[in-house]
Amino acid sequence: MLRVFHHYFSSRKLTLFIIEGAAIALACLLGEVACARVLAPADTHLPWAQTMPGLLLLGATFVPTFQFSLYLMDLYDLRVAAEDRGRGSRLLKAAGVTTAVVGLLMLAVPAVLPVRLPPGALLGGAVGALVGTLLVRSSLRAVVGVPSRVLIVGDGLKAHAVANAIEQGGEDSFQVVALVDPRVPVAGREAEPVDVTAARLGAEYVVQAADDMRGANWMEALLRCRLAGRRVYEAAGFCERVLRRIPVAHLRTSDFVFADELTVSRGRRWAKRVFDILVASALLLCAAPFVLLVAVAIKLDSKGPLFYRQERVGLNGTTYWLWKFRSMRTDAEKDGAVWARANDDRVTRVGRFIRKTRIDEIPQVFNVLMGDMSFVGPRPERPIFVEQLKKEIPFYGLREAVKPGLTGWAQIRYPYGASVEDARNKLEFDLYYVKNGSLFLDMGIIFHTVRHVLLARGAR
């Protein structure tokens, strides 16, 4: 894992992205040149000085477009990328979308830039980009390496929780090789020291996850693991670095008390505020043409006001009024406040569309501009739910250490939640953001949000 501005991200994914980008660029250029020479009539061949700028521009367009299409198809999720059954169809879909988009862009290029593309260049670029990607994907293990082996010290609830979290969120980058308790004899013999077990199993990571530390005399063995070059973590630290969530079950108050990352300078606050204003203004400007159409559709579809106002909890527990386009019937909460659910019959026909595409969230831009919200942060909740969740979930109030956001780390990492257990799981991602938030992470979250909006994920 690499860390940039407090945020951890996968070095394996970065390696795959860079190598694949280089392969696409090279194969695309070779394909363009080959097809241009083969398909163009001999008497129409142009000098290289005239064709090369256009070929380079075409290749430079193919690389980011194709890689973004691969990203939309989840092919930079290492677990999906390693599948044999669905990988081929995803690659073909990404190649088709890329070719169509690049073809449309190239049609507009001559009106802007004085470049010419020889016949067959687009086809050659598309075939070359696909071949380059296939070559990288066919040797995926050689590119990203085998999963890192993890030895978990402990065999109780915490240890199994860590193992399950790795299985669910490790994206095929980690493999649990064993759960061991050095206090428990094996086959009538005294258990071997942790460092010996780690060496025997070839573990790269050793995670301390024992429920009960009484009689735990393996700290010197863990130190020997560290000195031998293995990475040694406690359960909470491992989950934070690798899974980018902070499990509530493993959290201690001291983990936040002594966290330097929580000290936010005045300059960083101002930088985030300026960032919020710029991004919110840009979104409002881009969405302006759709606002009138949405307003007309809402009024024609059902009776009631255009906007929906609801009290939410913000920074430091203060409340404010959040604005949305109305997507439900006006009597949706006649029986009291309830969480939204899948296929909610209170949602109108237009409301179903604007909720799925997140258009109903656009008025929250004004909350961002007024300073009640940030563009990126934990999802704002209603006071009645917050009071309930604070009683049932430890550390839930820590979400209020930052402003709520229009989008956030939990929103893109976990599906829409409508229960206490969902709220507990989302809190673990929110706590990661509270501790490790930065403008770098904000920009990454916004980038991922674009995919969620385009693919209509995580909305109800």
LINUR-V211763 format. One record per residue. SS is DSSP state (@ for helix, = for strand, . for the rest). OMEGA is omega as a letter, one per 40 degrees, with the letter a starting at -180 (none if undefined). Layout:
SS;OMEGA / SS;OMEGA
This chain:
.;i / =;i / =;i / =;a / .;i / .;a / =;i / =;i / =;a / .;i / @;i / @;i / @;i / @;i / @;i / @;a / @;a / @;a / @;a / @;i / @;i / @;i / @;i / @;a / @;a / @;a / @;i / @;a / @;i / @;i / @;i / @;a / @;a / @;a / @;i / @;i / @;a / @;a / @;a / .;i / .;a / @;a / @;i / @;i / .;a / .;i / .;a / @;a / @;a / @;a / @;a / @;i / @;i / @;i / @;i / @;i / @;i / @;i / @;i / @;i / @;a / @;a / @;a / @;a / @;a / @;a / @;i / @;i / @;i / @;i / @;i / @;i / .;i / .;a / .;i / .;i / .;a / @;i / @;i / @;a / @;a / .;i / .;i / .;a / .;a / .;a / @;a / @;a / @;i / @;i / @;a / @;i / @;i / @;i / @;i / @;i / @;a / @;a / @;i / @;a / @;a / @;i / @;i / @;i / @;a / @;i / @;a / @;a / @;a / .;i / .;a / .;a / .;a / .;i / .;a / .;i / .;i / .;i / .;i / .;a / @;a / @;i / @;i / @;i / @;a / @;i / @;i / @;i / @;i / @;i / @;i / @;i / @;i / @;i / @;i / @;a / @;i / @;i / .;a / @;a / @;i / @;a / @;a / @;i / .;i / .;i / .;i / =;a / =;a / =;i / =;a / =;i / =;a / .;a / .;a / .;a / @;a / @;a / @;i / @;i / @;i / @;i / @;i / @;i / @;i / @;a / @;a / @;a / @;a / .;i / .;i / .;i / .;a / =;i / =;i / =;a / =;i / =;i / =;a / =;i / .;a / .;i / .;a / .;i / .;i / =;i / .;i / .;i / =;i / .;a / .;a / .;i / .;a / @;a / @;i / @;i / @;a / @;i / @;a / @;a / @;i / .;a / .;i / .;i / =;i / =;a / =;i / =;a / .;i / .;i / .;a / .;a / .;i / .;a / .;a / .;a / .;a / .;a / @;i / @;i / @;i / @;i / @;i / @;i / @;i / @;a / @;i / .;i / .;i / .;i / =;a / =;a / =;i / =;a / @;a / @;a / @;i / @;i / @;i / @;a / @;a / @;a / @;i / .;i / .;a / .;a / .;a / @;a / @;a / @;a / .;i / .;a / @;a / @;i / @;i / @;a / @;a / .;a / .;i / @;a / @;a / @;i / .;a / .;a / .;i / @;i / @;i / @;i / @;i / @;i / @;i / @;i / @;i / @;i / @;i / @;a / @;a / @;a / @;i / @;i / @;i / @;i / @;i / @;i / @;a / @;a / @;a / @;a / @;a / @;a / @;a / @;i / @;i / @;a / @;i / @;a / @;a / @;a / @;i / @;a / @;a / .;i / .;i / .;a / .;i / .;a / =;i / =;a / =;a / =;i / =;i / =;i / =;a / .;a / @;i / @;i / @;i / .;a / =;i / =;i / =;i / =;a / =;i / =;i / =;a / .;a / .;i / =;i / .;a / .;i / .;a / .;a / .;i / .;i / .;i / .;a / .;i / .;i / .;i / .;a / .;i / .;a / .;a / .;a / .;i / .;a / =;i / .;a / @;i / @;i / @;i / @;a / @;a / @;i / @;a / @;i / .;i / .;i / @;a / @;a / @;a / .;i / .;i / @;i / @;i / @;i / @;i / @;a / @;i / @;i / .;i / .;a / .;i / =;i / =;i / =;i / .;i / .;i / .;i / .;a / .;a / .;a / @;a / @;i / @;a / @;i / @;i / @;a / @;i / @;i / @;a / @;a / .;i / .;i / .;a / @;a / @;i / @;i / @;a / @;i / @;i / .;i / .;i / .;a / =;i / =;i / =;a / .;a / @;i / @;a / @;a / @;a / @;a / .;a / .;a / .;a / .;i / .;i / .;i / @;i / @;i / @;i / @;i / @;i / @;i / @;i / @;a / @;i / @;i / @;i / @;i / @;i / @;i / @;a / @;a / @;a / .;i / .;i / @;i / @;i / @;i / @;a / @;i / @;i / @;i / @;i / @;i / @;i / @;i / @;i / @;a / @;i / @;a / @;a / .;i / .;a / .;i / .;i / .;i / .;none
